[in-house]
């Protein structure tokens, strides 16, 4: 009987996954259904493939959703994380495997027994970050342990960037290559990590001020801000006794200081609506925030100068160029009704930071492992970088989609017997995926150097 795959979501991260599975469908006599709220987008992604079709789906249409899930062998959810639970419950009910790229919630982990009883596998964090970061890190960690090395520090860096050749007119040196909302809300909460045996905590108002840097061959210096809760990975990676463990997000130099200005201004806040926002301009909004700081403006005041004074930066600071380029001083109507500051900022950035058709995105991932072996100290630096082809065939799409597609193939070919709830941190899951990824050009360059402890 022909095996059937259902992909829920045909957005920017789905292109490489759909292409991969449609190609494998021809080889393995499978059938791929791509469902999206935007049927035209789904049809565009499927094209004229003989072993695939596109359908329209509102994921909250219970009967249509269940009809599609019942008809297949495995489901891939590329939906927003808050919608996964609808699909997961149906997959349990109808005993269908499910794979996602999203972080697994505690609720999902709590379904492990039910998934095993249903003889299905439910896999999350099978994309880029999370996903390839897990697999590539665990491959190195397991290899170091097998070589009787004691790991003393683990630092992991990942960034979704754009080729500098496509940023000549963009002083932020950044464009959207993944979910814009996630970019706007990035860093919120308190960053937590270990450094030299000490717990460290950085609240959101300081995340973009506490920066480190790395050098990447062929790219140069990148700045890094601490990413979420690194402490979770002590258990996930079995590094409970490690003195230093930090995960970072990468940006080109200068981005974080300027983004921190928007944080200080309050424009990344998503917790309340701006009253009559649809009647305001960006300049109106900016003035309304600064009025909360300055009781009154003198005659002939300069809004740019007041903003620089509020940010406590020089009026000629490059941050001001970046903010002016965004258009926050302009009398351009916002047009969004009852929108939060974060929604207004996202809408503005989607116009300014959109990928153009020929733009090439760039993914950089680097792991640094400090370890002891036979009384000497070493650092293993493992780096992967990949450029996209254009705004549709992006490196982001490739590195999110290919691990999912490979894992789905392994399940359908019964080369993996996993059942229950998992992320790809065990050799049975990561080894075959990394092997095929390497053949598709996803390769880590490893460099080992002797170090002193102060390095």
C-alpha positions in Angstrom: 0.0 0.0 0.0 1.3 3.5 -0.9 2.6 5.3 2.2 1.2 8.8 2.7 2.7 11.9 4.2 0.9 15.1 5.4 2.8 18.4 5.7 0.9 21.0 7.6 2.2 24.5 6.6 3.8 25.7 3.3 5.6 28.8 4.6 9.1 29.9 4.0 10.7 27.0 6.0 8.8 24.4 4.0 10.4 24.7 0.6 13.3 22.4 0.9 11.3 19.8 2.9 8.6 19.6 0.3 11.1 19.3 -2.5 13.0 16.6 -0.7 9.9 14.5 0.1 8.4 14.9 -3.3 11.6 13.6 -4.8 11.8 10.7 -2.3 8.1 10.0 -3.0 8.9 9.1 -6.6 11.7 6.8 -5.5 9.6 5.1 -2.8 6.1 5.2 -4.2 4.9 7.6 -1.5 2.3 10.4 -1.7 2.7 13.8 -0.2 -0.1 16.1 0.7 0.7 19.8 1.6 -2.0 21.6 3.5 -2.0 25.3 4.2 -4.5 28.1 4.9 -3.2 29.7 1.7 -4.0 27.0 -1.0 -2.2 29.0 -3.7 1.0 28.9 -1.7 0.7 25.2 -1.1 0.1 24.7 -4.9 3.1 26.7 -5.7 5.3 24.6 -3.4 4.0 21.3 -4.8 4.1 22.4 -8.4 3.4 19.6 -11.0 4.6 16.8 -8.9 2.9 13.5 -9.8 3.2 12.1 -6.2 1.9 15.2 -4.4 -1.1 17.5 -4.0 -2.0 20.8 -2.3 -5.1 21.3 -0.2 -6.6 24.3 1.7 -6.9 23.9 5.4 -7.9 26.0 8.3 -6.1 24.1 11.1 -9.0 24.9 13.5 -11.5 23.1 11.2 -11.6 19.9 13.2 -13.4 17.7 10.8 -11.2 18.6 7.8 -8.0 18.3 9.9 -8.9 14.9 11.2 -9.9 13.7 7.8 -6.5 14.6 6.4 -4.6 13.0 9.4 -6.6 9.8 9.3 -5.7 9.3 5.7 -1.9 9.3 6.1 0.9 7.4 7.9 3.0 10.3 9.2 2.3 14.0 9.9 4.8 16.9 9.7 3.7 20.0 11.5 5.3 23.3 10.5 2.6 25.2 12.2 3.1 27.9 14.9 4.0 26.1 18.2 0.7 27.1 19.9 -1.2 25.1 17.3 0.8 21.8 17.6 -1.4 20.5 20.4 -4.4 20.3 18.0 -2.4 18.0 15.6 -0.7 16.0 18.4 -4.0 15.0 20.0 -5.3 13.8 16.7 -2.1 11.9 15.9 -2.5 10.1 19.2 -6.2 9.4 18.5 -5.5 7.9 15.1 -2.1 6.4 15.9 -0.1 8.5 13.4 3.6 9.4 13.7 4.3 13.1 14.0 7.5 15.2 13.5 8.0 18.9 14.2 10.8 21.4 14.2 9.5 23.2 17.3 10.7 23.0 20.9 8.9 20.3 22.8 6.8 21.5 25.7 6.5 19.7 29.0 2.9 18.8 27.9 4.4 17.0 24.9 6.9 15.1 27.0 4.0 14.1 29.3 2.5 12.2 26.3 5.4 9.7 26.1 3.5 6.8 27.6 0.4 7.3 25.4 2.6 7.5 22.3 4.4 4.2 23.2 1.0 2.6 23.8 -0.1 3.8 20.4 3.1 2.5 18.9 3.9 5.8 17.3 6.9 8.2 17.5 6.4 11.9 18.3 9.6 13.8 17.5 10.2 17.5 18.1 13.2 19.8 17.7 14.1 18.2 14.4 15.0 21.4 12.4 18.0 23.7 12.5 18.0 25.3 16.0 16.6 23.3 17.6 17.6 20.2 15.6 20.9 20.2 13.8 22.4 21.9 16.8 21.3 19.0 19.0 22.6 16.4 16.6 25.9 17.9 15.8 26.6 18.7 19.4 25.7 15.2 20.7 27.8 13.6 17.9 30.9 15.5 19.2 30.0 15.0 22.9 29.6 11.3 22.5 32.8 11.0 20.5 34.8 13.0 23.1 33.5 10.8 25.9 34.3 7.7 24.0 37.9 9.1 23.7 38.1 9.4 27.5 38.0 13.2 27.4 36.5 15.4 30.2 34.4 18.2 28.7 34.9 21.4 30.7 33.0 23.9 28.6 30.5 24.0 25.8 29.5 27.1 23.9 27.1 26.9 21.0 26.4 29.7 18.5 23.8 29.9 15.7 22.7 32.8 13.5 20.3 33.2 10.6 22.0 36.0 8.6 22.2 37.4 5.1 25.1 37.6 2.7 26.8 40.9 3.1 26.6 41.4 -0.6 22.8 41.8 -0.2 23.0 44.3 2.7 24.7 47.3 1.0 21.7 49.6 1.6 20.8 48.2 5.0 22.6 49.7 8.0 21.2 47.0 10.3 22.9 44.3 8.2 19.9 42.1 8.8 16.8 40.8 7.0 14.2 38.3 8.0 15.0 34.7 7.1 12.6 33.1 9.6 9.5 34.0 11.6 9.4 37.8 12.0 7.4 37.6 15.2 10.1 35.4 16.8 12.8 37.9 15.9 10.9 40.8 17.4 10.3 38.8 20.6 13.7 37.3 20.8 15.5 37.4 24.1 12.5 38.0 26.2 12.5 36.3 29.6 15.7 35.8 31.5 18.8 34.2 29.9 20.3 31.6 32.1 23.7 29.8 31.8 26.8 28.5 33.6 30.2 30.2 33.5 33.2 28.8 35.3 31.0 26.9 37.8 28.7 29.9 38.5 25.1 30.3 37.6 24.5 33.5 35.6 21.2 35.3 34.9 20.6 38.1 32.5 17.2 39.8 32.4 15.7 40.9 29.1 16.6 44.6 29.6 20.3 43.6 29.6 20.4 40.6 27.1 21.5 42.8 24.1 24.1 44.6 26.2 26.0 41.5 27.3 27.8 40.4 24.1 30.5 38.1 23.1 32.2 37.7 19.7 33.5 34.9 17.5 35.5 34.8 14.3 34.3 32.8 11.4 36.6 32.1 8.5 35.4 33.8 5.3 32.8 35.9 7.3 34.8 37.7 10.0 33.7 38.8 13.4 30.2 38.2 14.6 28.6 39.3 17.8 26.6 36.9 20.0 23.9 37.4 22.7 23.0 34.8 25.2 20.0 32.7 24.0 17.2 31.6 26.4 17.8 29.0 29.0 21.1 27.3 28.5 20.7 25.3 31.7 18.2 23.0 30.1 21.0 21.5 28.1 22.9 20.3 31.1 20.4 17.5 31.3 19.6 17.1 27.6 23.2 16.6 26.7 24.2 14.8 30.0 26.6 17.5 31.0 25.4 17.9 34.6 28.9 18.5 36.0 30.1 20.9 33.3 31.4 24.3 34.7 30.6 26.4 31.5 27.6 26.0 29.2 26.2 28.8 27.1 24.1 29.0 24.0 24.2 32.2 21.8 22.5 33.8 18.8 24.7 35.4 16.2 24.4 38.8 14.5 26.7 41.1 12.5 28.4 43.7 14.6 26.3 46.7 15.6 22.9 45.0 15.4 22.5 44.3 19.1 23.3 47.8 20.4 20.7 49.2 18.0 18.1 46.5 18.8 18.7 47.3 22.5 17.6 50.9 21.7 14.2 49.5 20.6 14.0 47.4 23.7 14.7 50.4 25.9 12.1 52.5 24.0 9.5 49.8 24.7 8.7 48.9 21.1 9.3 45.1 21.6 6.5 44.9 24.2 3.6 42.6 23.2 1.6 42.8 26.4 -0.8 45.7 25.7 -2.5 47.5 22.8 -1.7 51.1 21.7 -5.0 53.0 21.9 -6.1 54.4 18.5 -2.9 53.0 17.0 -4.5 53.0 13.5 -4.8 56.8 13.7 -1.2 57.4 14.6 2.0 57.8 12.6 5.4 56.3 13.6 6.5 59.7 14.7 3.3 60.1 16.8 4.1 56.8 18.5 7.7 57.7 19.2 6.7 61.1 20.7 4.1 59.4 22.9 6.9 57.2 24.4 9.3 60.1 24.9 6.5 62.2 26.5 6.6 59.6 29.3 10.3 60.6 29.9 10.4 64.3 29.3 7.6 66.3 31.0 7.6 68.9 28.3 9.5 69.8 25.1 11.1 73.2 24.7 10.1 75.3 21.7 11.9 74.2 18.6 12.8 70.8 20.1 14.5 68.2 17.9 12.9 64.7 18.3 16.1 63.0 17.1 18.1 64.8 19.8 15.6 63.9 22.5 15.7 60.2 21.5 19.5 60.2 21.6 19.4 61.9 25.0 16.9 59.3 26.2 19.1 56.4 25.0 22.2 58.1 26.5 24.1 58.0 23.2 25.9 60.6 21.2 23.6 62.3 18.7 25.9 61.1 15.9 26.0 57.5 17.1 25.4 54.9 14.3 22.4 53.7 16.2 20.6 56.9 15.2 21.3 56.1 11.5 19.7 52.7 11.9 16.6 54.0 13.7 16.1 56.8 11.2 16.5 54.3 8.3 13.7 52.3 9.8 11.4 55.3 9.5 10.4 55.8 13.2 10.7 59.6 12.8 8.4 59.6 9.7 4.8 60.8 9.5 3.8 57.5 7.9 0.5 56.1 9.1 0.7 52.9 11.2 -2.8 51.7 10.0 -2.9 48.8 12.5 -5.9 48.8 14.9 -5.4 48.2 18.6 -1.9 46.8 17.9 0.8 46.2 20.5 4.1 48.0 20.2 5.7 44.7 19.1 3.0 44.2 16.4 3.6 47.7 15.1 7.4 47.2 15.1 7.0 43.8 13.3 4.8 45.3 10.6 7.4 48.1 10.0 10.3 45.7 9.9 8.6 43.3 7.5 8.6 46.2 5.0 12.2 47.2 5.7 13.9 43.8 6.3 12.2 41.7 3.6 14.4 39.4 1.5 14.6 40.4 -2.1 14.2 37.8 -4.8 17.9 37.3 -5.4 19.0 37.7 -1.8 21.1 34.9 -0.3 20.7 34.1 3.3 23.5 32.7 5.5 23.4 30.2 8.3 26.3 30.0 10.7 26.5 27.4 13.5 29.6 26.9 15.7 30.2 24.7 18.7 33.2 25.1 21.0 34.1 22.3 23.3 36.9 22.7 25.9 38.1 19.4 27.2 40.9 17.7 29.2 42.7 14.6 27.9 45.7 13.1 29.6 46.4 16.2 31.7 46.3 18.6 28.7 43.6 21.1 27.7 42.2 21.4 24.2 39.4 23.3 22.3 37.5 21.7 19.5 35.8 24.3 17.3 33.2 22.8 15.0 31.8 25.2 12.4 29.1 24.9 9.7 28.1 27.7 7.3 25.7 27.6 4.4 24.4 30.2 1.9 21.0 30.0 0.3 20.3 30.2 -3.4 17.7 32.9 -3.4 14.7 34.2 -1.3 12.8 31.0 -1.9 15.5 28.3 -1.8 17.1 29.6 1.4 19.7 28.0 3.6 17.2 28.4 6.4 14.6 26.3 4.6 17.2 23.7 3.7 18.6 23.3 7.2 15.1 23.3 8.8 13.5 21.0 6.3 16.1 18.4 5.3 16.6 16.9 8.9 12.8 16.5 9.1 12.6 14.9 5.6 15.4 12.5 6.3 13.9 11.5 9.6 10.5 10.9 8.0 12.2 8.7 5.3 13.9 6.6 8.0 10.6 6.1 9.8 8.7 5.1 6.7 11.5 2.8 5.6 11.4 1.2 9.1 15.1 1.9 9.6 14.2 3.6 12.9 12.2 1.7 15.5 11.8 4.6 18.0 8.5 5.0 19.8 7.3 7.5 22.3 8.4 11.2 22.5 11.9 12.2 21.5 14.3 14.9 20.4 17.3 13.9 18.3 20.0 13.5 21.0 20.5 9.7 20.8 22.8 8.1 18.2 20.0 6.0 16.8 18.3 9.3 15.8 21.1 11.7 15.0 23.7 9.4 13.3 21.8 8.5 10.1 20.4 12.0 9.7 23.8 13.7 10.0 25.3 11.1 7.6 22.8 12.0 4.9 23.0 15.7 5.6 26.8 15.6 5.0 26.1 14.1 1.6 23.8 17.0 0.9 26.5 19.6 1.8 25.7 20.2 5.5 29.3 19.7 6.7 31.0 20.9 9.9 34.7 21.9 9.8 36.5 20.8 12.9 39.6 22.4 14.3 41.4 21.4 17.5 43.9 23.5 19.3 45.8 23.3 22.6 44.7 25.9 25.1 45.5 27.1 28.6 42.7 27.4 31.1 42.6 31.2 30.9 41.7 30.9 27.1 
